[in-house]
Each structure stands twice: as structure tokens, then as C-alpha cells.
Amino acid sequence: MNVTELNEHYGQPGLRFAEGAGELIYAEIDNAGGSARICLQGAHIVGWRPKDQTEPVVWVSDQAKYGPGKSIRGGVPVCWPWFGPHASESAFPGHGFARTTMWQVTGSETLADGATRVGFMLMPNDRTHAQFPKACRCELIATVGASLRVDLVTSNLDTETVTIGEALHTYLRIGDIADAAVTGLDGSEYVDKVDGGRRKHQAGAVMFSGEVDRVYVNTESECLIEDPVLGRRIRIAKSGGRSTVVWTPWQEKAEKMADFGPGRAGQGGWREMVCVESGNALDDVVSLAAGERHTLSVIYSAEALA
Ligand SMILES: O=P(O)(O)OC[C@H]1O[C@H](O)[C@H](O)[C@@H](O)[C@@H]1O
């Protein structure tokens, strides 16, 4: 569908479709509760701001690259049908192909509270089929308002069991990574990817003074990002996801990546974000018998620090 057809079929008072950066099509949502843009490539949410916040809650780099087949630095990349490197094929893309594949719009709705809901379905092609030869449907439903809800639904339409890894690799806007803390993971086991994959246990809040790349397993807890600089707390509540990934590249790695940009304060965009990712990875990958369906749901919200 082109932009005109998308607007005819799915346009809503708070939703229009337009061509934007990288000649890609975006769903642009602006309602009484909040605003967001969602790229049809990847069903990738590239920013969300509740109306009561001056700063976005979902961060996107001002140096992000947009274009066919490129993954966008920031927003809510969808990692599917695997998280991280592929288990056996090193040539397959990290975090799967969902974030660089076209999705189609399947529906839209304005809810009674004024929130806007848009549904997307991943469009398999020869490349995705070669990397994942399974009849598996992947849908994303974004509900945008004063909070942001994302449902990632996997349906196994195959005749055999299918195993998937997945995550909503969300970049959250914070004032300064050195002052932020992530709570909700105290006592959880994690795989420390910056220490050779060693298994450790979290003690207290996660604080940051260098690169952090951790996959917390077997935890369904809500996480909070305490941000004294912006004076707010971001709440990340999930269901259907047993893993939480916490990631900051810190300076050296971010500078090698070239798409983090200088950030608002000019000290590096990496200082102004942290990824708290909700999903099912490593020990928590999901096996679906023929005909089974699985939903990962995450709700993001922000509140003032008391
Ligand atoms: O650069 P990307 O492919 O988007 O991945 C960015 C990061 O994603 C996750 O958080 C992984 O745990 C990291 O190891 C990875 O570096």
C-alpha cells in the first residue's frame, strides 16, 4: 500500500501515514496523551513522548541512519526470531531480521481513552525464509497515548515446534547515564556479556560507570529507571517475557559505532540513553508447539520523582 491508500484505510484522527527519512513510510501518531512515529520497516517505534513530559521517553539518536535494510539506532528495535547472534549461523544478522524487514499495517483504532492503536504484521520474503524456514506469524500492536504499550505476538502456523528468541530492544531517554539507576533486578541471575558471559547475581540497583551488557534471565519483574537529572522515573512493566537486557555501550564502544551522535549536551548521545530490553533470550527462549501462540507485552510510562 502507498501512503494515500494507508491513510484511506487506516487513517484516524490522531494517526496519519507519511513518507519520511530514508524514503521509508511512517505512522505518525499525535493524540491528547502522547506522540510517536513508527517506521513500517521493522514496525520500529522511533520515539515516543507523553504530553506531560517535555523530553521524549523513548530515545532515538539524532545521527540514526534510515534506509532500506538499515537498523535504526534508538527507538524500539524488534529483535526476532532470535536475540543476539544466531545460534549457529554467524552470517545471519544479529538480533534477527524483523527490524530490517518491511511490515504491513493490519489495523488501526482509536480507543475510548483517546489512545491510538496500530497493528503490524511482518512480511516474510525469500531472505527471511532462508534464515528462518518456518511458517510463523509475527505481529506487533502499538498502543500510543499517555503510556506506550507494545504487544509482540508470535503464532506458530507450522506443523512442527518452533523455538524463538525475541526482545523489544528499547532505548530510554535519561538525563545522564552516570546518574541513572535501574531497579527491579535485585537478586536476579544474569549473563555478563562484558565479562566473558560469566553468570552472576545482581545486588541492589544497576548503576553505570562503564560498559554494561547483561542478560538477566528468569525474571518477570517490573523495572524502573530512576533519573534524578530529568527528575523522573520510567516504569517498564512486562508480561510474557522472562529476560531483561540492560545495555549501555559507554564511550569507547559508542564512538566506534558512529550513529550515537553528540547528544543534547554535546557529551555523546550514549550518555542520554539506556536500553532496558524486555524479551525472551538465552535460557528463556520460547518453544511453541504447532498452532500455539505467544505474546510478549510491555507497558512504558513516566512519572515525576517524588
Ligand atoms: O548494535 P545492535 O546490533 O543494535 O546491538 C546493540 C546491543 O544490543 C543488545 O543490548 C546486546 O546485548 C548488545 O550486545 C548489543 O551490542
PDBQT file of the ligand as one rigid body, heavy atoms in Angstrom, charges set to zero:
ROOT
HETATM    1  O1  LIG A 401      24.148  -2.629  17.595  1.00  0.00    +0.000 OA
HETATM    2  P1  LIG A 401      22.980  -3.556  17.745  1.00  0.00    +0.000 P 
HETATM    3  O2  LIG A 401      23.042  -4.748  16.813  1.00  0.00    +0.000 OA
HETATM    4  O3  LIG A 401      21.685  -2.819  17.609  1.00  0.00    +0.000 OA
HETATM    5  O4  LIG A 401      23.049  -4.164  19.200  1.00  0.00    +0.000 OA
HETATM    6  C1  LIG A 401      23.189  -3.368  20.299  1.00  0.00    +0.000 C 
HETATM    7  C2  LIG A 401      23.261  -4.213  21.568  1.00  0.00    +0.000 C 
HETATM    8  O5  LIG A 401      22.093  -4.937  21.729  1.00  0.00    +0.000 OA
HETATM    9  C3  LIG A 401      21.952  -5.733  22.940  1.00  0.00    +0.000 C 
HETATM   10  O6  LIG A 401      21.766  -4.943  24.046  1.00  0.00    +0.000 OA
HETATM   11  C4  LIG A 401      23.089  -6.685  23.105  1.00  0.00    +0.000 C 
HETATM   12  O7  LIG A 401      23.057  -7.328  24.359  1.00  0.00    +0.000 OA
HETATM   13  C5  LIG A 401      24.408  -5.993  22.891  1.00  0.00    +0.000 C 
HETATM   14  O8  LIG A 401      25.444  -6.946  22.906  1.00  0.00    +0.000 OA
HETATM   15  C6  LIG A 401      24.423  -5.200  21.586  1.00  0.00    +0.000 C 
HETATM   16  O9  LIG A 401      25.656  -4.551  21.419  1.00  0.00    +0.000 OA
ENDROOT
TORSDOF 0
